[in-house]
Amino acid sequence: MAEKERFIKADASQQEAIAKQFFTTTRTVRSALNFETNSPFAKTLRAYALNHGCKMYEVTLIDNPYEKVKTL
């Protein structure tokens, strides 16, 4: 079963700049960028981050296809 994880990568200075722009804390920004929250404000923070140079990554976690051993 494949499981997907998404996050937006922003360094500390970018997170501080976003927090300052929206008058919020860096913890709120970090939660939004890690998709821990899904409020309208979190969506706004993510859109702002993507429009200002941050990159979004989607990692797919898959099961080990070599788990079952075949004897030849």
C-alpha positions as CSV (number, residue, x, y, z in Angstrom):
1,M,0.0,0.0,0.0
2,A,1.4,3.4,-1.0
3,E,1.3,6.2,1.4
4,K,2.0,9.8,0.5
5,E,3.5,12.6,2.6
6,R,3.5,16.2,1.5
7,F,5.5,19.1,2.8
8,I,6.7,22.5,1.7
9,K,10.4,23.1,2.3
10,A,11.3,26.5,3.7
11,D,14.4,27.5,5.7
12,A,14.1,29.2,9.1
13,S,14.5,32.7,7.6
14,Q,11.7,32.1,5.1
15,Q,9.5,30.8,7.9
16,E,10.2,33.9,10.0
17,A,9.5,36.2,7.1
18,I,6.2,34.5,6.4
19,A,5.3,34.7,10.1
20,K,6.2,38.4,10.2
21,Q,4.1,39.1,7.1
22,F,1.0,37.5,8.5
23,F,1.5,38.5,12.2
24,T,1.6,34.9,13.4
25,T,4.2,32.6,15.0
26,T,6.7,30.4,13.3
27,R,5.1,27.4,14.8
28,T,1.8,28.2,13.0
29,V,3.8,28.6,9.7
30,R,5.6,25.3,10.3
31,S,2.3,23.4,11.0
32,A,0.8,24.8,7.8
33,L,3.9,24.0,5.7
34,N,3.9,20.4,7.0
35,F,0.2,20.0,6.2
36,E,-0.6,19.4,9.9
37,T,-3.4,21.9,9.7
38,N,-5.9,22.5,6.9
39,S,-7.6,25.7,7.8
40,P,-8.2,28.5,5.3
41,F,-5.4,30.4,7.0
42,A,-3.0,27.4,6.6
43,K,-3.9,27.3,2.9
44,T,-3.1,31.0,2.6
45,L,0.3,30.5,4.2
46,R,1.1,27.6,1.9
47,A,0.1,29.6,-1.2
48,Y,2.2,32.5,0.0
49,A,5.2,30.2,0.6
50,L,4.9,28.6,-2.8
51,N,4.6,32.0,-4.5
52,H,7.7,33.3,-2.7
53,G,10.3,30.6,-3.6
54,C,9.5,27.7,-1.3
55,K,9.3,24.2,-2.9
56,M,6.6,21.6,-2.3
57,Y,7.6,17.9,-2.1
58,E,5.5,14.8,-2.2
59,V,7.1,11.6,-0.9
60,T,5.5,8.3,-1.6
61,L,6.2,5.6,0.9
62,I,5.8,2.1,-0.5
63,D,5.9,-1.4,0.9
64,N,9.0,-3.4,0.5
65,P,8.6,-5.3,-2.8
66,Y,11.4,-7.7,-1.9
67,E,9.9,-8.8,1.4
68,K,8.9,-12.2,0.1
69,V,12.0,-14.3,-0.7
70,K,11.9,-16.7,-3.7
71,T,14.2,-19.6,-3.8
72,L,15.4,-20.4,-7.3
